[in-house]
Amino acid sequence: MIAAVLALAASAASPQEPALAERPAILDRTPDSLPRCERDRWAELATPDGRERVLGSLAPEVIERMNRAENSYRAAEYVTALEDLYAALDAEPDMPPALLLLGTTYFRLRRYGDCRLSLERFLGVSSGELWRTQALGHSYYSLGEYERARDHYEAVLAAIPEGLSESAEAVRGLALAHMRMGDNARALELLARVLELRPDHAEARTWRARILYDEDELEEALAEARRARELDPFEPQPWYLVMRILYDLDREEEAREAEAQWKVLDRVAQEVRSLEMRLRFQPRQYGLCVRLSELYASIGDVHATREALAKVVLARPAEVSEFEARAYVLDTLVRLEDEEGARVAALALEETCANVADAWRKLELFYATRLDRVNQVRCGEMYRRLGGGDG
Amino acid sequence: MLLPLCLWLGAQQNGPDAAPAPFRETGHAALPGLATTCGGAEKDYILEVNGGGLLLGDFDSDGDADLVVIDGSTLERARAGEAGEPPRLRLNRGDGTFEAAGEVWTMAPGRWGMGGAVGDVDGDGHPDVFVTEWGPDRLFLNESGSGFEEVTETAGLRGKRWGTSAAFLDYDKDGFLDLAVVNYLAFREEDVAHREEGECIWKGMPVMCGPEGLTPVHDQLYRGKGDGGFEDVSVAAGFRPREAGYGLGVVTLDYDADGDTDLYVTNDSTANHLWQNEGDGTFAEVGMRRGVDRDPNGKEQAGMGIAAGDLNGDGIDDLFVTNFSQEANALYVSRRRGYRDGGDVARLGGHSLRYLGWGTAMEDFDLDGDLDLAVFNGHVYPQADTPGTDTAYAQPDFLYRNDGAGRFAALPLTDVGPTVARACAAGDLDGDGRPDLVAIELGGAVRVLRNAMEAERHWLAVELRGAGANTFALGARVTAEWEGGARTAEIRTAGGFQSAVLPRAHFGLGGAAKVERLTVRWPSGEEQVLTDVAVDRVLVFEEESR
């Protein structure tokens, strides 16, 4: 049965896969096609009383669209989110929360130009909310406009309301903009600030290592890259830096070891990037989700595998039974030796497939291998009660 | 009706008060009636997207740059087993305009032409032409400036892979030219999904498949035997990486300044290769060790064009590489141990993210004493015009002008609107001392771009005549020192992506009215020095017989 699930996954990534569904028309819309609001339409949103009044005046369909868009966004169903956001903005031109979410959704889809259009328009009607627009800085940065990115991040950080802490991501963005413009000293300072805010920020450590490497501070760079590697052992970039630095230090044997591991992780990361790009546009591609989980499992990344398996369950097509999908999840986690995850998957299998004899048989065997006699016996009884093993 | 609208749109790009564009398009006047072919407009297969090649050389030995245009074919012809368009020689009239060469210069068509290389294979002082194809590569000997003769078979060049770029060099310093051929991938239409099958997706859209998922093909190294023949020494010379790349571009250079010629190869979507000449007839691939194989975060990029030149004045060529859209073009700057990507600091990285770069050239276009860059852009996917891609199919081309401190300012290269450009080659076409450009528009015209920048600066171009069979002294280094500046340039004909350039070292001198010292290090290692060299001319310098 696992073979059947994997076969489906394989076929989804192979030349035999059916043609891609029609490109959703919403992807051909851009924010500049949206109607404009009347002047000061949203000015009252800046005050608490006004906010209540304005939001209370919205039509129920608009509120419903916004709720759906937020839910879709959270589920990474970005194309669906766009449908609802455009509908909301056609009905209520320039509604700030919709523009903000539109910009963020475009950022997730890596449509940086459209993110920029949305968020610049958001700031046009809601300038007091500047602090919410760090994604605009990310978009400037991703479009290669580093000076604008730097200026925007600085503005975002200066506008953070009292009582809220600095956004580590905005500080990180500011650091990288400085680095791109050649101000490595300032970039290092800012990345240190990111680590004060978030000591487990592996990416900040990696960037520090890269800058130190560029500055020929090899020993310091090596230490920083190794710290990054400890924080995120499945990310190839720290391994790459460790390898490069070790080669430059003529520590050949250690460098070769790092190179071997980097190559494994890099190969996986390349395919993951490609799959995730496709899933952004078509999140319910079961075969791609299965492949994603296999890739993460192949390098032992428990956290990412769990997330990918959650997508597998959500993306399950009609021709794959709930039992098959859940059993695949359980088997993958067992293979990964993720004991905690496997137990959760076993409970989910039990809850969702209580009427499937094979599910109980699978659970009986699962608990047997864990020497959990109580559950083994319980599941075995359920299996036989449902007619399993007859004949 | 259409033309005036295009002109109006073009004029709007710079605005009424903007400075004139640095280059003026003279294609229609300079190269009348010359159009190229590369598959259909929809670009259903990767075979249709790379365009043809441009090879500059003084084929009729009259002192100016002539042009061989390598042309492609269509899928329909390929399916029918018919030949593609032939390579065509256009002879320079001396003023940067070209005329069709006579019958004696005819080159038979191949299967689907790509690019090639120029070098004096038989040592007679006249440049010969090697053509890469999707199909058998071909070699045409220049019969003493009076015509071409195909000698592929007798020369032993039996490459039948999808060749893209090629470079002549003398890697073993025996005086005879050798040849490196860069290959792309194994392509058979029946093995590759059609675009409309939806198997290959870019930004949520079905696009033509490749290169990812297709099989890369190893490059080849041929050793010139001295009798007009070549032998494939790829394996024996170690010119065989552990994993083949999707090869697109090549230049020759002496990156480690040890006196022999190394090779740098760009690969599409796979790591680039730096082939270090070990001095014993073999090569070692050191791209990763020297930091020129991928981006600084360890990600492979889609390396296309290459331009090489000594930007930082350390005597070692730096490398500029054009890449895919949303990948920054790279500027690998030489350092004590290898290279580091300095593209962002030089203001070359971020600006390039929206563009997909192909042909590129590093020359002192404004003759102010430092090297500038020209980059030609154009996407591979017509679908890039769909909303939300942050890029476009037709794209503007840029001159990146060096401010003298190693930072570059981007200027639109011409005042003509965006095109889907591919290969380019730089050279002084009209003899005014300022480097001009030719470029291919995919499936369209060959563009001639006349350098229109300020002319009141001095320059010197140096051509070498080697004493042996390497008549153009490929691999030699020329160092010019003048008041306020100095630079070293290598003699090469490899032009990066599917192109060849004149074997000339060109120096912009700003206001300096003489070159105080000119040092030539010949491929043999011998040095010759000239002092107080007069400028604003092409100096042809002969090697003293050994």
Interface residues (C-beta under 8 A of the other chain):
Chain A: P15 E17 P18 A19 L20 R23 L27 D28 R29 T30 Y106 L109 R110 R111 Y112 G113 D114 S142 L143 G144 E145 Y146 M179 R180 M181 G182 R210 D214 P236 Q237 Y240 L241 R244 Y247 D248 W262 D266 Q270 S274 M277 R278 R280 F281 Q282
Chain B: A193 E196 E197 G198 E199 I201 K203 G204 M205 P206 E212 R289 G291 P296 N297 G298 E300 Q326 A328 R337 R340 D344 V345 G349 G350 H351 S352 L353 R354 T386 P387 G388 T389 D390
